[in-house]
């Protein structure tokens, strides 16, 4: 019994080192999050004046006054023409980005959720990187740890930029629009598809085609957000759905059939669970876009909170699900190298 105690102590020291490192990183992330919350609380909660010179503000004010006068004169001349009155009202109410005197920005609650999501992504990325180093190159699951570390790290860059006030522009309706989110989604979707392709053993040509379709879907969604004409906006949304459909089809049919051909029940079960989670999570992105940017049914803060929840679901939960080590126990070294040489 006495001889066993030093061994337990040494093992505990070896196992405790990563915990101490993670504890320090968590403390650092907590301090950064506190500073970010203070910064977010100090900003305007909903509306901030656009940065315009006094001359530009005067021009905008004169344009608005002149438009309102013309609308009132038109109503006085023709009370019976309701269609003309509605059209003129439409011209007055629709605000283009160049006409905005104030911008609807994310509030303190939305900023808090962004900081919280950023912390979760940073911790998940560091954890995956540490696990990839610990398991070693001889273990087949190591590549998934590395891919997950990059997946969460790229998303954390995006969130750090967003709650720092970077990576956004003003769109129709004087609404804040984070274009950096769509840059990140294009990269993270490609990493996720690549991870699923490795798990299924999919061929390179099909894998690249699905990745390209996913990136095209994300960027079409971005183009719809900056469109100034409603018809153009929803046409871009339709293009995004059209490019997203082949991704869903490939994950449900092509990739699944490939993994079934491997005759590995554990791998088939794991792929089924992870691919279903991915498809459901990715389907939420166009839904949130439609409710927020599309119809304006939700505010910028609510939209940001919805994206935070979906991002944690599609990245952090996905990362921990796909590194199920049971499914990789029967994997022979070099199986996937033959597919991707």
C-alpha positions in Angstrom: 0.0 0.0 0.0 2.8 2.4 0.8 4.6 1.6 -2.4 1.5 2.4 -4.4 1.1 5.9 -3.1 4.1 7.5 -5.0 2.8 6.0 -8.2 -0.6 7.5 -7.7 0.9 10.8 -6.9 3.0 10.9 -10.0 0.1 9.8 -12.1 -2.0 12.5 -10.5 0.7 15.1 -11.3 0.9 14.0 -14.9 -2.9 14.2 -15.2 -3.1 17.4 -13.3 -0.9 19.4 -15.5 -3.5 19.8 -18.4 -6.1 20.7 -15.7 -4.0 23.5 -14.3 -3.3 24.8 -17.8 -7.0 24.7 -18.6 -7.8 26.4 -15.3 -5.4 29.2 -16.1 -6.9 29.6 -19.6 -10.4 29.6 -18.2 -9.4 32.4 -15.7 -7.8 34.4 -18.5 -10.9 33.9 -20.7 -13.1 35.0 -17.8 -11.2 38.2 -17.3 -11.3 39.0 -21.1 -15.1 38.3 -21.0 -15.6 40.7 -18.1 -13.8 43.4 -20.0 -15.8 42.7 -23.1 -19.1 42.9 -21.1 -18.0 46.2 -19.7 -17.3 47.4 -23.2 -20.6 46.1 -24.5 -22.6 47.7 -21.7 -21.0 51.0 -22.4 -22.1 51.1 -26.0 -25.5 52.1 -27.2 -28.0 49.4 -26.5 -30.1 49.7 -29.7 -29.4 52.8 -31.8 -26.2 54.7 -32.6 -26.0 57.8 -34.8 -24.3 57.2 -38.1 -20.9 58.8 -38.5 -21.8 61.6 -40.9 -20.4 65.1 -41.3 -22.6 68.1 -40.4 -22.9 68.9 -44.1 -24.1 65.4 -44.9 -26.6 65.5 -42.0 -28.0 68.8 -43.4 -28.4 67.2 -46.8 -30.2 64.2 -45.4 -32.5 66.4 -43.3 -33.4 68.6 -46.3 -34.0 65.5 -48.5 -36.3 64.1 -45.9 -38.2 67.3 -45.4 -38.6 67.8 -49.2 -39.9 64.3 -49.6 -42.4 64.7 -46.8 -43.7 68.0 -48.3 -44.1 66.4 -51.7 -46.0 63.6 -50.2 -48.3 65.9 -48.3 -49.0 68.0 -51.5 -49.8 64.9 -53.5 -52.3 63.8 -50.8 -54.0 67.2 -50.9 -54.3 67.2 -54.7 -55.7 63.6 -55.0 -57.4 62.1 -52.0 -59.1 59.4 -54.0 -56.0 57.8 -55.5 -55.1 55.4 -52.7 -52.6 53.5 -54.7 -50.5 56.6 -55.4 -50.7 57.6 -51.8 -49.4 54.1 -50.7 -46.6 54.2 -53.2 -45.5 57.6 -52.0 -45.7 56.5 -48.4 -43.6 53.5 -49.4 -41.0 55.8 -50.8 -40.8 57.8 -47.5 -40.7 54.8 -45.2 -38.1 52.7 -47.0 -34.6 53.7 -45.7 -31.6 52.8 -47.8 -28.2 52.6 -46.0 -27.1 56.0 -47.4 -30.2 57.7 -45.9 -29.7 56.3 -42.4 -29.4 59.0 -39.7 -29.2 56.2 -37.0 -28.3 52.5 -37.1 -30.0 49.7 -35.2 -27.2 47.9 -33.5 -26.8 44.9 -31.2 -27.7 45.6 -27.5 -26.1 44.7 -24.2 -27.9 41.4 -23.9 -26.8 40.3 -27.4 -23.3 41.4 -26.7 -23.3 39.3 -23.5 -24.3 36.2 -25.4 -21.6 36.9 -28.0 -19.0 37.1 -25.3 -20.3 33.9 -23.7 -20.3 32.0 -27.0 -16.7 33.3 -27.7 -15.6 31.9 -24.3 -17.1 28.5 -25.0 -15.5 28.4 -28.5 -12.1 29.3 -27.1 -12.2 26.7 -24.4 -13.4 24.0 -26.8 -10.6 24.9 -29.3 -7.9 24.7 -26.6 -9.3 21.5 -25.3 -9.3 19.9 -28.8 -5.7 21.0 -29.4 -4.5 19.6 -26.1 -6.2 16.3 -26.8 -4.7 16.1 -30.3 -1.3 16.6 -28.7 -1.9 14.0 -26.0 -3.2 11.1 -28.2 -0.3 11.2 -30.6 -0.1 10.7 -34.4 -0.5 6.9 -34.1 -4.1 7.3 -33.0 -6.5 7.8 -35.9 -8.8 10.2 -34.0 -6.0 12.8 -33.7 -6.9 14.4 -37.1 -10.5 15.0 -35.9 -9.2 16.7 -32.8 -7.1 19.0 -34.9 -10.0 19.8 -37.3 -12.3 20.5 -34.4 -9.7 22.8 -32.9 -9.5 24.8 -36.1 -13.3 24.8 -36.4 -13.9 26.3 -33.0 -10.9 28.7 -33.3 -12.1 30.2 -36.6 -15.6 30.8 -35.1 -14.0 32.4 -32.0 -12.1 34.9 -34.3 -15.5 35.9 -35.8 -17.1 36.4 -32.4 -14.2 38.4 -31.0 -14.4 40.7 -34.1 -18.2 41.1 -33.7 -18.4 42.0 -30.0 -15.4 44.3 -30.6 -17.5 46.3 -33.0 -15.7 45.1 -36.2 -16.8 43.3 -39.3 -20.2 44.9 -39.9 -22.0 47.2 -42.3 -25.4 49.0 -42.6 -28.0 47.4 -44.8 -31.6 48.4 -45.9 -33.7 49.4 -43.0 -30.7 50.9 -41.1 -29.9 47.5 -39.6 -26.5 46.3 -38.4 -25.2 43.4 -40.6 -22.2 41.3 -39.6 -20.5 40.2 -42.8 -17.6 38.6 -40.8 -20.1 36.0 -39.7 -20.6 34.7 -43.3 -16.8 34.6 -43.9 -16.5 32.4 -40.9 -19.5 30.3 -41.9 -17.9 29.6 -45.3 -14.7 28.3 -43.6 -16.4 26.4 -40.8 -18.8 24.7 -43.1 -15.9 23.5 -45.3 -14.1 22.1 -42.2 -17.2 20.3 -41.0 -17.9 18.7 -44.4 -14.2 17.7 -44.6 -14.5 16.0 -41.2 -17.7 14.2 -42.2 -16.0 13.1 -45.4 -13.1 11.7 -43.5 -15.4 9.8 -41.2 -17.3 8.3 -44.1 -14.3 7.6 -46.2 -15.7 9.7 -49.1 -13.7 10.2 -52.3 -12.0 13.5 -52.9 -14.0 14.7 -56.0 -17.4 14.4 -54.2 -16.0 15.9 -51.0 -14.7 19.0 -52.9 -18.0 19.4 -54.8 -20.0 19.3 -51.6 -17.6 21.8 -49.9 -18.0 24.2 -52.9 -21.7 24.0 -52.8 -21.8 24.8 -49.1 -19.5 27.8 -49.5 -21.7 29.1 -52.4 -24.8 28.7 -50.3 -23.3 30.8 -47.4 -22.1 33.6 -49.7 -25.4 33.7 -51.6 -27.1 34.3 -48.2 -24.7 37.2 -47.5 -25.5 38.8 -50.9 -29.2 38.6 -50.1 -28.5 40.6 -46.9 -26.8 43.5 -48.7 -29.4 43.6 -51.6 -31.3 46.9 -51.8 -34.3 45.6 -53.7 -36.6 43.0 -51.9 -37.0 40.9 -55.1 -33.2 40.7 -55.4 -32.9 39.8 -51.7 -35.2 36.9 -51.9 -33.8 35.7 -55.2 -30.4 35.5 -53.5 -32.1 33.6 -50.6 -33.5 31.1 -53.2 -30.0 30.6 -54.7 -28.7 29.9 -51.2 -31.3 27.2 -50.6 -30.7 25.8 -54.1 -27.0 25.4 -53.3 -27.7 24.1 -49.8 -29.9 21.3 -51.1 -27.0 19.3 -52.7 -25.1 19.5 -49.4 -28.1 17.9 -47.5 -28.5 15.3 -50.3 -24.8 14.3 -50.2 -24.7 14.0 -46.4 -27.9 11.9 -46.3 -27.2 9.7 -49.4 -23.7 9.8 -50.8 -21.7 10.0 -47.6 -24.0 7.6 -45.8 -23.8 5.0 -48.5 -20.0 5.2 -48.4 -19.8 4.7 -44.7 -22.3 1.8 -44.9 -19.9 0.1 -47.4 -17.2 0.1 -44.7 -19.2 -2.5 -42.8 -18.4 -0.9 -39.4 -21.6 -0.7 -37.2 -19.9 1.8 -34.7 -18.8 4.1 -37.5 -22.2 3.9 -39.2 -24.0 4.8 -36.0 -21.7 7.7 -35.2 -22.0 9.1 -38.7 -25.8 8.9 -38.6 -25.9 10.9 -35.3 -23.3 13.5 -36.3 -24.7 14.1 -39.8 -28.2 14.5 -38.5 -27.1 17.0 -35.9 -25.2 18.9 -38.6 -28.1 19.1 -41.1 -30.6 20.3 -38.4 -28.1 22.9 -37.1 -27.2 24.2 -40.6 -30.9 24.5 -41.5 -31.3 27.0 -38.7 -29.0 29.5 -40.3 -31.3 30.4 -43.3 -34.3 30.4 -40.9 -32.7 33.0 -38.6 -31.7 35.0 -41.6 -35.2 34.9 -43.0 -36.7 36.1 -39.6 -34.1 38.8 -39.1 -32.7 40.2 -42.3 -35.4 38.8 -44.6 -38.7 40.0 -43.0 -37.3 42.1 -40.1 -39.5 40.1 -37.6 -36.7 40.0 -34.9 -34.3 42.6 -33.8 -30.5 42.6 -34.1 -30.0 41.4 -30.6 -32.4 38.5 -30.8 -30.9 37.5 -34.2 -27.4 37.5 -32.6 -28.7 35.3 -29.7 -30.2 32.8 -32.1 -26.9 32.6 -34.1 -25.0 32.1 -30.8 -27.2 29.1 -29.9 -26.9 27.6 -33.4 -23.1 28.1 -33.5 -22.5 26.3 -30.2 -24.7 23.5 -31.5 -23.1 23.2 -34.9 -19.5 23.6 -33.7 -19.0 22.7 -30.1 -21.5 19.9 -29.8 -20.4 18.6 -33.2 -16.8 18.6 -32.1 -17.4 16.5 -29.0 -19.7 14.1 -30.8 -17.4 13.2 -33.7 -14.4 12.3 -31.5 -16.2 9.3 -30.1 -13.2 7.0 -29.7 -15.2 3.7 -29.9 -15.9 4.2 -33.6 -12.2 4.5 -34.4 -11.0 1.5 -32.4 -11.3 -0.8 -35.4 -9.9 1.6 -37.9 -6.7 0.3 -39.5 -3.9 2.8 -39.9 -3.7 4.2 -43.4 -7.4 3.5 -44.3 -8.1 7.1 -45.2 -4.6 7.8 -46.6 -5.4 5.5 -49.5 -8.5 7.6 -50.3 -6.8 11.0 -50.3 -3.3 10.5 -51.7 
